[in-house]
Amino acid sequence: MNEPEFALLTEKYLDGTLTPVERRELVEFLLAHRDRQHDFAEQVRQHLRLTAQMRPCDRAEARKTAEIILDVIEKESLPASRVRPPVITEPTFRETIRAVWHGLRAPRDSGEYKFARFMLWRLCGPGPLAVGLSLLLIFLLINFVVEERNRPPDEGITVILRDTPEVVPGAEALTENLPNIPIERPTLEPTVDSKLTDPSTAGALADTESLSTPVPDKDDSVSPAIGMSPRLNPSTRILAHVAPGRTGPGRQDALRKYDAPPGLEKAVLKALYWLKEQQRPDGAWDGTDRAAMTGLALLTFLAHGETPSSGEFGGTVERAIRYLLGIQRPDGSFSANEYAHAIAVTAIGEASAMTRIMILGEATDRGLGVILRGQQDSGGYDYGYGKGGRSDTSVTGWQLQAMKSAVLAGNTDTRLAASINRGVDFLKRQAWALDGSGFVYASIPGQSAGAGGTWSMTAVGSLCLSLLAHQEQGGLIRQSLKRLELSYPPWDAADQKKPVYSWYYATQAKFHAGGHDWSEWNHHFARDLMTSQKADGHWEGGDHDSGSHVYTTTLSTLMLEVYYRYLPSYAWNSKGGWARRIYRPR
Amino acid sequence: MTDEELDELVAQVQAGDSDAFTELVYAIRKELRIFISAHAYSADMVEEVLQATLVVCYEKIHKYELRGTFLCWVKGIARNLNFKELSSRSRYLNAKDDFLDRLVLDSALETFGGAQDRAEEWVERLKVCIGKLPADSRAMIEKRYFENMSIRTLAQVLEKPESWTAVNLYRIREILRKCMMGEVAK
């Protein structure tokens, strides 16, 4: 393409008269000659400038332009009232419902009827139905979550289901630095349940307090480092079906049902507060053996329905559990002392049963392994889990309680049932004195005790048989209970220590027996205990007490909690399985 | 029309006189068109931007303060609208099918707003440069643009071949462009 041709095509482009062929030629030329592209663009722009410069502008054209502009502006600024209403308007929801209502009553071949059917289909069709169901589901979910969060602690025992590390590194150091925050104890005023109108029970129940334990503030002393705060995990489960008597309402029912003396719940709470204040920063309690003291203290809190999720004592329970888990050795033992180990297994097993925390179940199983391995062929136990043939009824009693706790914790070890049976056999065949004086303290292997039964060992044997034996041992249980009726060590004798140990067993055994055994014992034991309770809530002067008073206080408290402590029990039946058995006084 | 005269018209428009607005349009229309053409890429675009500028001018005229700078004020509006229009059209032009338009548009955008942008000054000088053209060349330009003749019509009027007419117009525009740049340089 030469110069004149390029100039001519450019002019035609400016005039808008390029044919397609000419346009293509021009484009190809410019694509091939990039140096001319700039010239072409400048020619076009210069053409526009010249057009603007040379174009005439008359007044008529200016007037026309102004009119157009004013017209455009006037239309844009037209008020809404002057805007023509739309031809078709959307009916309101009320109008639609009204039209549907009238349409359904119109003849079936009418337009109104068809419109009503169509609108009903739209309103109840898959789309609106799905949206409605989704909203309903969300509403129910929100309602459930809000209800769970607002549920007061007394309505049930809430627990956390999660795995927790056994020991958090540095937790002890952190907890030791926690300030000692004094917690104000709630004032508990007894009130009479006015709804009870039965004249036969009104007199007795008039003195029975209907305590509603105030919902205390959250335990501020829980260390964040421990990381087991119930607030961290909203997943809770009500375990009223596992421990109905340990829930708030269940406790009140049990106190009334089993004729608890007035002021009992107040005494228990005072003891719990005292124990809480005595807890060490690492979660343990001082005493002869910290594992044993911690296990006993934990049992007192668990018996009151306190779990790591509880408001006032949740932190205390949590630290106690963590301490025990932390001291458990690889072989499963909590302590070298056979008493302490059995008590710790009992406490952890009970905590597992109440909370279903998986790690507690595992700890119970490991602890139980030590007990199963330490049992002698006779079914009894000796100090240090010795296998020398000597069996000790006292030692055996705690091991059997631990076995019962493991059952409640859901232990599935096949050896457990056999061990329990051997333990029961030991009590029946070797520990029971032939002269009917009760259970003996220690037995000689392979021989039945001829005489020497003691009140305390009889109490131990009675409870263990009540907890574990099946109906075939009913006669022996009755004999042992009869032996307990003959005499009992006084609680507050001037010249001797308080018989905490024997009373602890006897109280439970008599509660399980019920009837006359229980009513007579119930007539005085709680009052004796409450009378001797110190103002700050503790007891002292018990046998085997090392001076910390924790031992005496925990066993005394467990006695007072007997009314509602017991979990549903399971007995080994003759058909080879565990049958649920709920103890009630006969 | 002087700046003071323009302000008098603006004051009347601000008072609600629509006839004054017609006078105002007549007064500024040509200068605005020349101003817009400095960066335009097509005649259609010049007219559209001019129309939009006048609409905005009328809508915002109550904000203008009578200080003798009305034309600068309107050119500011035109400049913003011009750039918006160039940017908008740039997004819709296909590189292959509108290659010729794209060349012009890119050229316009290239010179817009930068430190080297003196197109608006050049276009102010165009009238002077046209006056410096030889008589026959100026006559050709007047016929082409003032009388709005096509290349074919102009060739017929001049009784010359279209190619000859086209080459001469091409050269005159180039001379004018160089003149504009030279005038600015002086």
Chai-1 contact restraints between the chains, C-beta under 6 A:
chainA,res_idxA,chainB,res_idxB,connection_type,confidence,min_distance_angstrom,max_distance_angstrom,comment,restraint_id
A,P4,B,S163,contact,1.0,0.0,6.0,A-B,restraint_1
A,P4,B,V167,contact,1.0,0.0,6.0,A-B,restraint_2
A,A7,B,A166,contact,1.0,0.0,6.0,A-B,restraint_3
A,A7,B,V167,contact,1.0,0.0,6.0,A-B,restraint_4
A,A7,B,Y170,contact,1.0,0.0,6.0,A-B,restraint_5
A,L8,B,E162,contact,1.0,0.0,6.0,A-B,restraint_6
A,L8,B,S163,contact,1.0,0.0,6.0,A-B,restraint_7
A,L8,B,A166,contact,1.0,0.0,6.0,A-B,restraint_8
A,E11,B,I151,contact,1.0,0.0,6.0,A-B,restraint_9
A,E11,B,A166,contact,1.0,0.0,6.0,A-B,restraint_10
A,D15,B,S150,contact,1.0,0.0,6.0,A-B,restraint_11
A,D15,B,I151,contact,1.0,0.0,6.0,A-B,restraint_12
A,V27,B,F99,contact,1.0,0.0,6.0,A-B,restraint_13
A,Q37,B,L103,contact,1.0,0.0,6.0,A-B,restraint_14
A,A41,B,L103,contact,1.0,0.0,6.0,A-B,restraint_15
A,A41,B,V104,contact,1.0,0.0,6.0,A-B,restraint_16
A,A41,B,S107,contact,1.0,0.0,6.0,A-B,restraint_17
A,Q43,B,R173,contact,1.0,0.0,6.0,A-B,restraint_18
A,V44,B,V104,contact,1.0,0.0,6.0,A-B,restraint_19
A,Q46,B,R173,contact,1.0,0.0,6.0,A-B,restraint_20
A,Q46,B,R177,contact,1.0,0.0,6.0,A-B,restraint_21
A,L48,B,S37,contact,1.0,0.0,6.0,A-B,restraint_22
A,L48,B,A40,contact,1.0,0.0,6.0,A-B,restraint_23
A,R49,B,S37,contact,1.0,0.0,6.0,A-B,restraint_24
A,R49,B,V123,contact,1.0,0.0,6.0,A-B,restraint_25
A,R49,B,L126,contact,1.0,0.0,6.0,A-B,restraint_26
A,L50,B,Y145,contact,1.0,0.0,6.0,A-B,restraint_27
A,T51,B,Y145,contact,1.0,0.0,6.0,A-B,restraint_28
A,A52,B,R33,contact,1.0,0.0,6.0,A-B,restraint_29
A,A52,B,I34,contact,1.0,0.0,6.0,A-B,restraint_30
A,A52,B,S37,contact,1.0,0.0,6.0,A-B,restraint_31
A,Q53,B,I34,contact,1.0,0.0,6.0,A-B,restraint_32
A,Q53,B,L126,contact,1.0,0.0,6.0,A-B,restraint_33
A,M54,B,Y145,contact,1.0,0.0,6.0,A-B,restraint_34
A,M54,B,F146,contact,1.0,0.0,6.0,A-B,restraint_35
A,C57,B,R29,contact,1.0,0.0,6.0,A-B,restraint_36
A,C57,B,K30,contact,1.0,0.0,6.0,A-B,restraint_37
A,R59,B,Y26,contact,1.0,0.0,6.0,A-B,restraint_38
A,A62,B,V25,contact,1.0,0.0,6.0,A-B,restraint_39
A,A62,B,Y26,contact,1.0,0.0,6.0,A-B,restraint_40
A,A62,B,R29,contact,1.0,0.0,6.0,A-B,restraint_41
A,R63,B,T22,contact,1.0,0.0,6.0,A-B,restraint_42
A,T65,B,V25,contact,1.0,0.0,6.0,A-B,restraint_43
A,A66,B,F21,contact,1.0,0.0,6.0,A-B,restraint_44
A,A66,B,T22,contact,1.0,0.0,6.0,A-B,restraint_45
A,A66,B,V25,contact,1.0,0.0,6.0,A-B,restraint_46
A,I69,B,L54,contact,1.0,0.0,6.0,A-B,restraint_47
A,I69,B,V55,contact,1.0,0.0,6.0,A-B,restraint_48
A,I69,B,Y58,contact,1.0,0.0,6.0,A-B,restraint_49
A,L70,B,S18,contact,1.0,0.0,6.0,A-B,restraint_50
A,I73,B,Y58,contact,1.0,0.0,6.0,A-B,restraint_51
